[in-house]
Amino acid sequence: MKLYEEKTVKRESIFNGRMISLHVDEVLLPNGHKSTREVVLHPGAVGIIALTEEGKIVLVEQFRKPLERSLVEIPAGKMDAGEDSETTAKRELEEETGYACKSLNHIASFYTSPGFSNEIIHLYVAEGLTKENRLSLDEDEFVNVIEVTYEEALQLVKEQQIFDAKTIYAVQYWQLLKVMGK
């Protein structure tokens, strides 16, 4: 066994939903003792930093039940089975905002909460936006599309309306682009 590796001895499936699965693993620790780990499995997701020709970022405001409040976020969504992240990013951008893009560039991928979940988010920058159609949301999805300047985005972070890691990362990346003159 590798240093610090935990070998799964037994797995108990607790829940399998449309978004996540939960199981409890019994693991063998590096010191030979056993312990349990609660693990959330997620198919992966994308987030899109959609930048307009007018120098704004396209965001969506939506209610987040686990937090019992609305957040302002970059467009994002879960990857469908067999779908690559770029296809998901194009689909989610159009579904949530009504925009298509001429260019889509992957900038980073990161795990959201590796202590209990394998969820990974693939982050893209979308430019050359064109308004294609009305939103194509899931029947249980309600969003308000907004476009804000960089300064307005910073204010939303300060007010904790932008309060999730992927969107804060996006605002910081946007700042980097501005510093680099892009």
C-alpha positions in Angstrom: 0.0 0.0 0.0 1.3 3.5 -0.9 2.1 6.0 1.8 -1.2 7.5 3.1 -3.3 5.4 0.7 -6.6 4.1 2.1 -7.7 0.7 0.7 -11.5 0.2 0.4 -12.5 -3.0 2.2 -16.2 -2.6 1.9 -18.7 -0.2 0.2 -22.3 0.4 1.2 -24.5 2.3 -1.2 -26.8 4.7 0.7 -28.4 6.8 -2.0 -28.4 7.1 -5.8 -30.0 10.2 -7.2 -30.0 12.1 -10.5 -27.3 14.5 -9.3 -25.2 12.6 -6.8 -24.7 9.2 -5.2 -23.7 8.6 -1.6 -21.9 5.6 -0.1 -20.0 4.7 3.0 -16.7 3.0 2.6 -14.9 1.0 5.2 -11.2 1.6 4.6 -7.9 0.1 5.7 -5.6 2.9 6.9 -1.8 3.0 6.4 -1.3 2.1 10.1 -3.4 -1.1 9.7 -6.5 0.2 11.5 -10.0 0.5 9.8 -12.2 3.6 9.5 -15.2 4.7 7.6 -15.5 7.4 4.9 -18.7 9.0 3.7 -18.3 9.7 0.0 -20.4 11.7 -2.5 -19.9 10.8 -6.1 -20.7 13.4 -8.7 -20.4 13.1 -12.5 -18.5 16.4 -12.9 -19.5 19.9 -13.9 -18.5 22.9 -15.9 -18.4 26.6 -15.2 -18.3 29.3 -17.9 -16.7 32.8 -17.6 -18.8 34.4 -20.4 -17.3 37.8 -21.4 -19.3 40.2 -23.6 -17.9 42.6 -26.2 -18.9 45.4 -23.9 -16.5 44.2 -21.2 -19.1 42.6 -18.9 -19.5 39.1 -17.5 -22.7 37.1 -17.9 -24.0 35.8 -14.5 -27.1 34.0 -13.4 -28.9 34.5 -10.1 -30.7 31.5 -8.7 -32.0 30.1 -5.5 -29.8 27.5 -3.9 -31.9 25.2 -1.6 -28.9 23.9 0.5 -28.2 27.5 1.5 -31.8 28.7 1.6 -30.9 31.8 -0.4 -30.1 33.1 -3.9 -26.6 33.4 -5.2 -25.2 35.2 -8.2 -23.0 32.7 -10.1 -21.3 32.1 -13.4 -23.4 29.8 -15.7 -22.6 26.2 -14.8 -24.0 22.7 -14.9 -23.6 19.0 -14.5 -22.0 16.9 -17.2 -24.3 14.3 -18.8 -23.2 10.7 -19.1 -20.7 10.3 -21.9 -20.5 14.1 -22.5 -17.2 15.8 -22.6 -16.7 19.0 -20.7 -16.5 21.3 -23.7 -19.8 20.1 -25.0 -21.3 20.5 -21.6 -20.0 24.1 -21.4 -21.5 25.1 -24.7 -24.8 23.5 -23.8 -25.0 25.0 -20.4 -24.1 28.5 -21.6 -26.9 28.4 -24.2 -29.4 26.8 -21.9 -28.8 29.1 -18.9 -28.1 32.4 -20.7 -29.3 32.1 -24.3 -25.8 32.9 -25.6 -23.6 30.9 -27.9 -19.9 31.7 -28.2 -17.3 31.8 -31.0 -14.4 30.7 -28.8 -14.3 28.5 -25.7 -11.1 27.9 -23.9 -10.4 25.6 -20.9 -8.5 27.4 -18.2 -8.6 25.1 -15.2 -10.2 22.1 -13.5 -10.5 21.7 -9.8 -12.1 19.5 -7.1 -14.7 21.4 -5.0 -14.6 19.4 -1.8 -12.1 16.5 -1.9 -12.6 15.6 1.7 -16.0 14.0 0.9 -16.7 14.3 -2.8 -15.1 13.6 -6.2 -16.9 16.5 -7.9 -14.6 18.2 -10.4 -15.4 21.5 -12.2 -13.9 22.3 -15.6 -13.7 26.1 -16.0 -13.9 27.7 -19.4 -13.7 31.3 -20.8 -16.3 32.0 -23.5 -15.9 35.0 -25.8 -17.5 36.2 -29.0 -20.9 35.8 -27.5 -24.0 36.0 -29.7 -27.6 36.0 -28.4 -29.1 32.8 -29.9 -32.4 32.3 -28.3 -34.5 32.3 -25.2 -33.4 30.3 -22.2 -33.8 26.6 -22.3 -34.0 25.8 -18.6 -34.9 22.5 -16.9 -38.5 22.5 -15.7 -37.3 22.9 -12.1 -34.7 25.6 -12.9 -35.3 29.4 -12.5 -32.6 31.9 -13.2 -32.2 35.6 -13.7 -29.5 36.5 -16.3 -27.5 39.6 -15.5 -24.5 41.2 -17.1 -22.1 43.2 -14.8 -18.9 45.1 -15.1 -15.8 44.0 -13.2 -16.3 46.6 -10.5 -19.9 45.5 -10.1 -18.8 41.9 -9.8 -16.3 42.9 -7.0 -19.2 44.6 -5.2 -21.3 41.5 -5.5 -18.4 39.5 -3.9 -18.1 42.1 -1.1 -21.9 41.9 -0.5 -21.7 38.0 -0.5 -24.1 37.8 -3.4 -21.3 36.1 -5.2 -20.4 33.6 -2.6 -19.4 30.3 -4.2 -15.8 29.2 -5.0 -16.2 28.8 -8.8 -17.6 32.3 -9.3 -15.0 33.9 -7.0 -12.3 32.0 -8.9 -13.9 33.4 -12.2 -13.8 37.0 -10.9 -10.2 36.6 -9.9 -9.3 35.1 -13.3 -11.1 38.0 -15.0 -8.9 40.3 -12.9 -5.8 38.5 -14.2 -7.0 38.9 -17.8 -7.5 42.7 -17.1 -4.0 43.0 -15.6 -2.6 41.2 -18.7 -4.4 43.6 -20.9 -6.8 41.1 -22.4 
